[in-house]
């Protein structure tokens, strides 16, 4: 019997970054000015939806077409979808301020 059911399907390492980005409206492009590893307190907020599998259905719907039709793109879509879903479900738990 397999001792760790979570590892049976997939394992991954997630890195959460604080990103300082700038939008240039003239060229309609974003540029990344700086990245740093996020503080553990912030990471715990973004990780919460995944721990409780809140976005599991959304993640499944986003990735399923790529698994069936375009296998090599699946990992990229999975990473992008996890980031979007984490942010979408964690955003209500946070207070944003502009400086």
C-alpha positions as CSV (number, residue, x, y, z in Angstrom):
1,X,0.0,0.0,0.0
2,X,1.3,3.5,-0.9
3,X,2.0,5.4,2.3
4,X,1.4,9.0,1.0
5,X,-1.7,9.3,-1.2
6,X,-0.9,12.9,-2.1
7,X,2.4,11.9,-3.7
8,X,0.6,9.2,-5.7
9,X,-0.8,11.7,-8.2
10,X,1.6,14.6,-8.3
11,X,4.2,16.5,-6.3
12,X,5.4,20.0,-7.0
13,X,7.3,22.8,-5.4
14,X,5.7,26.2,-5.4
15,X,7.5,29.5,-5.1
16,X,5.7,32.7,-4.2
17,X,7.3,35.9,-5.2
18,X,6.7,39.6,-4.5
19,X,6.9,41.3,-7.9
20,X,7.3,45.0,-8.6
21,X,6.0,45.6,-12.1
22,X,5.4,48.6,-14.3
23,X,2.9,49.1,-17.0
24,X,3.8,51.3,-20.0
25,X,0.5,52.5,-21.5
26,X,2.2,53.8,-24.6
27,X,3.5,50.4,-25.7
28,X,0.8,48.4,-23.7
29,X,3.5,46.3,-22.1
30,X,4.3,45.2,-18.6
31,X,7.9,45.0,-17.4
32,X,9.1,43.3,-14.2
33,X,11.4,45.7,-12.2
34,X,12.1,43.5,-9.2
35,X,11.3,40.1,-7.7
36,X,11.9,38.8,-4.1
37,X,10.8,35.7,-2.3
38,X,7.5,36.4,-0.4
39,X,7.4,36.4,3.4
40,X,6.1,33.2,4.9
41,X,3.1,35.0,6.4
42,X,2.0,36.1,2.9
43,X,2.7,32.7,1.4
44,X,0.4,31.1,4.0
45,X,-2.5,33.3,2.8
46,X,-2.0,32.4,-0.8
47,X,-1.5,28.7,0.0
48,X,-4.7,28.5,2.1
49,X,-7.1,27.9,-0.9
50,X,-5.0,25.0,-2.1
51,X,-4.7,23.4,1.3
52,X,-8.5,23.3,1.6
53,X,-8.9,22.5,-2.1
54,X,-11.2,25.5,-2.6
55,X,-10.3,25.9,-6.3
56,X,-9.9,22.3,-7.2
57,X,-12.9,22.3,-9.6
58,X,-11.7,25.5,-11.3
59,X,-8.2,24.0,-11.7
60,X,-9.5,20.8,-13.1
61,X,-11.6,22.6,-15.7
62,X,-8.7,24.8,-16.7
63,X,-6.2,21.9,-17.1
64,X,-8.4,19.1,-18.5
65,X,-8.5,20.3,-22.1
66,X,-4.7,20.5,-22.2
67,X,-4.3,17.0,-20.7
68,X,-6.5,15.5,-23.4
69,X,-5.3,17.4,-26.5
70,X,-1.9,19.2,-25.8
71,X,0.1,17.2,-23.2
72,X,3.3,19.2,-23.4
73,X,1.5,22.5,-22.6
74,X,-0.2,21.0,-19.5
75,X,2.5,21.9,-16.9
76,X,2.6,25.5,-18.1
77,X,-1.2,25.8,-17.9
78,X,-1.2,24.1,-14.5
79,X,1.3,26.6,-13.1
80,X,-0.5,29.6,-14.6
81,X,-3.9,28.3,-13.4
82,X,-2.6,27.6,-9.9
83,X,-1.3,31.1,-9.7
84,X,-4.5,32.7,-10.9
85,X,-6.8,30.6,-8.7
86,X,-4.6,31.1,-5.6
87,X,-4.8,34.9,-6.1
88,X,-8.5,34.9,-6.9
89,X,-9.5,32.9,-3.8
90,X,-6.9,34.6,-1.5
91,X,-7.6,38.2,-2.5
92,X,-10.7,38.5,-0.3
93,X,-8.6,37.6,2.7
94,X,-6.3,40.5,2.2
95,X,-6.3,44.3,2.4
96,X,-4.6,46.1,-0.5
97,X,-3.2,49.6,-0.1
98,X,-1.6,51.9,-2.7
99,X,1.5,53.9,-1.9
